[in-house]
């Protein structure tokens, strides 16, 4: 069962896949009609008509498929249901296309071709959705891409929700923790704040409303998505970003730190992967050269891999070119008193652990280049708050944690606003400002401002 933005992302992903499959079906039907089917009448081909037909089909199918908001095909939708939905959509689209071509005089299109296309497209779409279903279920069963859920509450509805989560891992959900609302307190909330959690569900009763209000606002402030079961009426404080959902057959209010733009977010992360893949290919010679230089002057290891926390506190291994001496992490304890950053962050401008070559790599941000691999894997983005260390997040205040509500990036407002010249609190405010103002154009502007900073060697 998909939650929040994941539901929208899946719907958008399926729409893109459906259109791609429809394009393939169009050309497959065209080739089949032209080269396989032999009849007494020649296959009349007028390129301009088929080009127009192609775009008519893409437009019609896009509208029909985008209106299908029921993306819960995993796995509770049977093959029969999937096939029925696909055939219904293709049938309606075919009727529309036939009607348009019939009404336009002189529009010469093979009706047999349209029949071939409809049958081929229906078959391709059913296969595509079944494969997509199998792919998602396989990932969930391998504990990949699961949404970690914490349930806090009591009563019949709470028990039903917990049982539903426990028995439906194939829906992409897993119960991380369950707490009784009676014993839930600030110390428990503090533990949850430091956990890799996608969603907190409150399912109490009417007398728990005041306590739930307190923790809903606290978790929303920290960037942790929160939902409240409203089968019993609650007097929850009005928020600018509240949405309703029906999940597991129950009604919820969803609280988030900002209004989501699922289509634009999807495009952002899609473009991230496209450009990361292109840059990795283009920069392969540079990768090889830097690898050899580090190996020659500094020895092994060439790469420095460190655990960082990404979106929603999920752990990943960030990769950089090594810039410090071996054993640098062990030397950190001896340098704590020289830390030049406020808050839980450790930073020394003239860090004695950095080698001369490493200082050059850092100055021009060359050491960050391997993180294109993290972007390609979907762990990072080109623009976003920098990924923190786990021990840093443990010391965050609740509002600091909100910076984990977006994927971490190579650059953000902090990088172009002075970096080490600003204190930790201002750094956090910069990240919040980015989250609140985020747009594709804003990302592009930050990247443009980052380029001259890198070229001028202000990376340290």
C-alpha positions in Angstrom: 0.0 0.0 0.0 1.5 3.3 -1.1 1.6 6.3 1.2 1.6 10.0 0.5 4.1 11.1 -2.1 5.0 7.5 -2.9 1.5 7.0 -4.1 1.8 10.0 -6.4 5.2 8.9 -7.6 4.0 5.5 -8.5 1.0 6.9 -10.4 3.3 9.1 -12.3 5.8 6.3 -13.0 3.1 4.1 -14.3 1.8 6.9 -16.5 5.2 7.3 -18.0 5.6 3.5 -18.5 2.1 3.3 -20.0 2.9 6.0 -22.6 6.3 4.4 -23.4 4.6 1.0 -23.9 1.9 2.7 -26.0 4.6 4.2 -28.3 6.1 0.7 -28.7 2.7 -0.8 -29.4 2.1 1.8 -32.1 5.4 1.0 -34.0 4.9 -2.7 -33.5 1.4 -2.6 -35.0 2.7 -0.4 -37.8 5.4 -2.9 -38.7 3.1 -5.8 -38.4 0.5 -4.2 -40.7 3.1 -3.3 -43.3 5.3 -6.3 -43.4 3.4 -9.3 -41.9 -0.2 -8.9 -43.0 -0.6 -9.6 -46.7 -3.9 -8.8 -48.5 -5.1 -7.8 -51.8 -5.2 -4.1 -50.9 -1.9 -2.4 -50.4 -1.2 -0.8 -47.0 -1.9 2.9 -47.8 0.8 5.0 -46.1 0.6 8.7 -46.0 3.3 9.8 -43.4 1.6 13.0 -42.3 -1.6 11.1 -41.4 0.2 8.6 -39.3 2.2 11.3 -37.6 -1.0 13.1 -36.7 -2.6 9.8 -35.6 0.5 9.1 -33.4 0.2 12.3 -31.5 -3.6 12.0 -31.2 -3.1 8.6 -29.6 -0.5 9.8 -27.2 -2.6 12.8 -26.2 -5.8 10.7 -25.7 -4.0 7.9 -23.8 -2.2 10.4 -21.6 -5.5 12.0 -20.6 -7.2 8.6 -20.0 -4.3 7.1 -18.1 -3.7 10.2 -15.9 -7.4 10.1 -14.8 -6.9 6.6 -13.4 -6.0 7.5 -9.8 -6.3 3.9 -8.6 -2.7 2.9 -8.6 -3.0 0.4 -5.8 -2.1 -2.5 -8.0 0.4 -4.0 -5.5 -0.5 -6.7 -4.8 -4.1 -6.6 -3.8 -5.2 -5.9 -7.4 -5.7 -9.2 -9.2 -4.6 -10.0 -12.7 -8.2 -10.0 -13.7 -8.8 -6.5 -12.3 -5.6 -5.1 -14.0 -6.6 -6.6 -17.4 -10.1 -5.2 -17.1 -8.9 -1.7 -16.3 -6.4 -1.8 -19.2 -8.9 -3.2 -21.7 -11.5 -0.6 -20.7 -9.0 2.3 -21.1 -7.8 1.0 -24.5 -11.3 0.4 -25.7 -12.5 3.9 -24.8 -9.3 5.4 -26.4 -9.9 3.3 -29.6 -13.5 4.5 -29.9 -12.3 8.1 -29.5 -9.6 7.7 -32.2 -12.0 6.0 -34.6 -14.5 8.7 -34.1 -12.0 11.5 -34.8 -10.6 9.8 -37.9 -14.1 9.1 -39.2 -15.2 12.7 -38.7 -12.1 14.1 -40.5 -12.7 13.8 -44.3 -9.8 12.5 -46.3 -8.0 11.2 -43.2 -6.7 7.9 -44.7 -5.8 5.4 -42.0 -5.9 1.6 -42.1 -8.7 0.5 -39.8 -6.9 -2.9 -39.6 -3.8 -1.0 -38.3 -5.9 0.6 -35.5 -7.2 -2.9 -34.6 -3.7 -4.2 -34.5 -2.6 -1.3 -32.4 -5.4 -1.7 -29.8 -4.8 -5.4 -29.4 -1.0 -5.0 -29.1 -1.3 -2.0 -26.7 -3.7 -3.8 -24.4 -1.4 -6.9 -24.3 1.7 -4.7 -23.7 0.1 -2.7 -21.0 -1.2 -5.8 -19.1 2.3 -7.4 -19.3 3.9 -4.1 -18.2 1.7 -3.7 -15.2 2.1 -7.3 -14.2 5.9 -7.0 -14.4 5.8 -3.7 -12.5 3.7 -5.4 -9.8 6.2 -8.3 -9.6 9.1 -5.9 -9.5 7.7 -3.9 -6.6 6.6 -6.9 -4.6 10.1 -8.5 -5.1 11.7 -5.3 -3.8 9.4 -5.2 -0.7 10.0 -8.9 0.0 13.8 -8.2 -0.1 13.2 -5.3 2.4 13.9 -2.7 -0.3 11.9 0.5 -0.5 9.7 -0.3 2.5 8.0 2.5 4.4 8.9 2.4 8.1 5.8 3.1 10.1 5.5 3.9 13.8 2.0 3.4 15.3 1.0 5.2 18.5 -2.4 4.7 20.1 -4.9 2.3 21.7 -8.2 0.8 21.2 -9.8 -1.4 18.4 -8.9 0.8 15.5 -5.3 1.0 16.6 -5.0 -2.8 16.9 -6.6 -3.3 13.5 -4.1 -0.9 11.9 -1.2 -2.6 13.5 -2.4 -6.0 12.4 -3.0 -4.7 8.8 0.6 -3.4 8.6 2.1 -6.6 10.0 0.3 -8.8 7.5 0.8 -6.7 4.4 4.5 -6.3 3.8 3.8 -6.7 0.1 2.1 -3.3 0.2 5.5 -1.8 0.9 5.1 -1.1 4.6 6.7 -2.4 7.7 5.9 -1.8 11.4 9.0 -0.2 12.9 7.6 0.4 16.4 4.3 0.4 18.2 3.6 2.4 21.4 0.7 2.8 23.8 -0.6 6.3 23.8 -1.0 6.1 27.6 2.8 5.7 28.2 4.0 7.8 25.2 6.1 10.7 26.4 8.7 13.2 25.3 11.6 10.8 25.8 9.9 8.3 23.5 9.4 11.0 20.9 13.1 11.9 21.2 13.9 8.3 20.3 11.6 8.4 17.3 13.2 11.6 16.1 16.5 9.9 15.6 15.0 6.8 13.9 14.8 6.3 10.1 11.0 6.7 9.9 8.7 7.5 7.0 5.5 7.9 8.9 4.0 8.1 12.4 0.4 7.0 12.8 -1.7 8.1 15.8 -4.8 6.0 16.4 -6.1 6.9 19.8 -9.5 7.8 21.1 -11.3 11.1 21.8 -9.8 11.6 25.2 -6.3 11.3 23.7 -6.9 14.3 21.4 -4.9 16.8 23.5 -1.9 14.5 23.8 -2.0 13.6 20.1 -2.2 17.3 19.2 1.0 18.0 21.1 3.0 15.2 19.3 1.5 15.8 15.9 2.7 19.4 15.9 6.1 18.3 17.3 6.7 15.6 14.6 5.4 17.8 11.8 7.9 20.5 12.9 10.7 18.0 12.7 9.8 17.0 9.1 8.4 13.5 10.0 5.2 12.9 8.2 2.3 12.2 10.6 -1.2 10.8 10.2 -4.1 10.7 12.6 -6.9 8.2 12.4 -10.1 10.4 12.5 -12.7 7.7 12.7 -13.5 9.3 16.0 -13.5 13.1 15.7 -10.4 15.0 16.9 -10.1 18.7 17.5 -6.6 19.0 15.9 -5.1 22.3 15.4 -5.5 23.7 11.8 -2.4 23.5 9.6 -1.5 25.0 6.3 -0.5 21.6 5.0 -3.1 19.0 5.9 -4.4 16.4 3.5 -6.8 13.5 3.9 -6.2 10.0 2.9 -7.9 6.6 3.1 -5.4 3.9 3.8 -6.0 0.4 5.0 -9.7 1.2 4.9 -9.3 3.9 7.5 -9.5 7.7 7.2 -6.5 9.9 8.1 -5.3 13.5 8.2 -1.8 13.8 6.9 0.5 16.5 8.4 3.7 17.5 6.6 6.1 20.4 6.8 5.3 21.8 3.4 2.9 21.4 0.5 4.2 18.6 -1.8 4.6 18.9 -5.6 4.8 15.2 -6.5 5.0 15.8 -10.3 7.8 18.3 -10.0 9.6 16.3 -7.3 9.5 13.2 -9.6 10.8 15.3 -12.5 13.6 16.6 -10.2 14.8 13.2 -9.2 14.3 11.8 -12.8 16.5 14.6 -14.2 19.1 14.0 -11.4 19.6 10.4 -12.6 19.7 11.4 -16.3 22.4 14.1 -15.7 24.3 12.0 -13.2 24.6 9.1 -15.7 25.7 11.5 -18.5 28.3 13.2 -16.3 29.7 9.9 -15.1 30.2 8.8 -18.7 31.7 12.2 -19.8 34.0 12.3 -16.7 35.2 8.8 -16.9 38.7 9.9 -18.1 38.8 12.4 -15.3 37.8 9.7 -12.8 40.6 7.5 -14.1 43.2 10.3 -13.9 42.2 11.4 -10.4 42.2 7.8 -9.3 45.8 7.3 -10.6 47.0 10.6 -9.0 45.6 9.8 -5.6 47.0 6.2 -5.8 50.4 7.5 -6.7 50.7 10.3 -4.1 48.5 9.0 -1.3 48.2 5.3 -1.8 45.2 3.2 -1.0 42.3 3.6 -0.3 41.5 6.0 -3.1 37.9 6.5 -2.1 36.5 7.6 1.3 33.2 5.9 2.1 31.2 7.2 5.0 27.7 6.5 6.5 25.4 9.4 6.1 21.7 10.0 6.6 19.5 10.8 3.6 15.8 11.5 3.1 13.7 10.6 6.2 16.9 9.6 8.0 17.6 6.6 5.8 21.2 5.5 6.0 23.4 5.3 2.9 27.1 5.1 2.1 28.4 8.4 0.6 31.5 8.2 -1.5 34.2 10.8 -2.0 37.8 10.8 -3.2 40.0 10.5 -0.2 41.6 13.8 0.9 42.9 12.9 4.4 45.6 10.8 5.8 44.8 7.2 6.7 43.4 7.0 10.2 41.8 10.4 10.0 38.6 9.4 11.7 40.6 8.1 14.7 42.5 11.4 15.0 39.2 13.4 15.2 38.9 13.0 19.0 42.2 14.8 19.5 41.0 17.8 17.5 37.6 18.3 19.0 38.7 21.4 20.9 39.8 23.0 17.6 36.3 22.7 16.0 35.3 26.0 14.3 31.6 25.2 13.8 28.8 25.7 16.4 26.3 22.9 17.0 26.8 19.2 16.4 28.9 19.7 13.3 32.7 19.3 13.3 34.7 21.4 10.9 38.3 22.8 10.8 39.3 25.0 7.9 43.0 24.3 8.3 42.4 20.6 9.2 45.9 19.0 9.8 44.5 15.6 8.6 44.0 16.9 5.1 47.0 16.2 2.7 48.3 18.8 0.3 46.7 16.9 -2.6 43.5 16.6 -0.6 43.5 20.3 0.0 43.6 20.9 -3.8 40.8 18.4 -4.4 38.7 20.0 -1.8 39.4 23.6 -2.9 37.8 22.8 -6.3 35.3 20.3 -5.0 36.9 17.6 -7.1 36.6 15.2 -4.1 32.8 15.4 -4.4 32.7 14.0 -8.0 32.1 10.4 -7.0 28.8 11.4 -5.4 27.3 11.4 -8.9 27.1 7.6 -8.2 25.0 8.4 -5.1 22.8 10.5 -7.2 22.4 7.8 -9.9 21.4 5.4 -7.1 18.7 7.8 -5.9 20.4 8.4 -2.6 21.2 12.1 -3.3 20.2 14.9 -5.6 22.2 17.6 -7.2 20.6 20.3 -5.0 19.5 19.7 -1.4 20.7 19.9 2.2 24.1 18.3 2.7 23.8 14.7 4.2 24.6 14.7 7.9 26.4 12.1 10.0 24.2 9.9 12.3 25.7 11.4 15.5 24.9 14.9 14.3 21.2 14.0 13.8 21.1 12.5 17.3 21.8 16.0 18.6 19.3 17.8 16.4 16.5 19.8 17.8 13.1 18.8 16.3 13.0 21.6 13.8 16.5 20.8 12.6 15.4 17.3 11.6 13.1 18.8 9.0 16.1 19.1 6.7 15.9 15.4 6.2 12.5 15.7 4.6 14.2 16.2 1.2 17.0 14.2 -0.5 20.4 15.5 0.4 22.4 17.2 -2.4 25.8 18.2 -3.7 25.0 21.8 -3.2 22.4 24.0 -1.5 22.0 27.5 -0.1 24.7 26.9 2.5 27.3 26.2 -0.1 26.6 29.5 -1.9 26.1 31.6 1.2 29.5 31.4 2.9 29.7 27.8 4.2 32.1 28.0 7.1 31.4 31.7 7.6 27.9 31.1 8.9 27.0 29.4 12.1 25.1 26.1 12.6 21.7 27.8 13.3 21.9 30.0 10.2 22.9 26.9 8.2 19.7 25.2 9.4 17.6 28.2 8.5 19.2 28.2 5.0 18.1 24.6 4.6 14.6 25.4 5.8 14.5 28.3 3.4 15.4 26.0 0.5 12.7 23.5 1.5 10.1 26.2 1.7 11.0 27.9 -1.6 11.9 24.8 -3.6 11.2 24.6 -7.3 13.0 23.4 -10.4 13.9 27.0 -11.3 15.3 27.5 -7.8 17.4 24.4 -8.2 18.7 25.7 -11.5 19.6 29.1 -10.0 21.5 27.4 -7.1 23.5 25.3 -9.6 24.3 28.4 -11.7 25.5 30.2 -8.5 27.6 27.1 -7.5 29.6 26.8 -10.7 31.6 30.1 -10.3 32.2 29.3 -6.6 33.7 25.9 -7.6 35.8 27.4 -10.4 37.1 30.1 -8.1 38.3 27.4 -5.6 36.1 28.3 -2.7 35.3 24.7 -1.9 37.2 24.4 1.4 
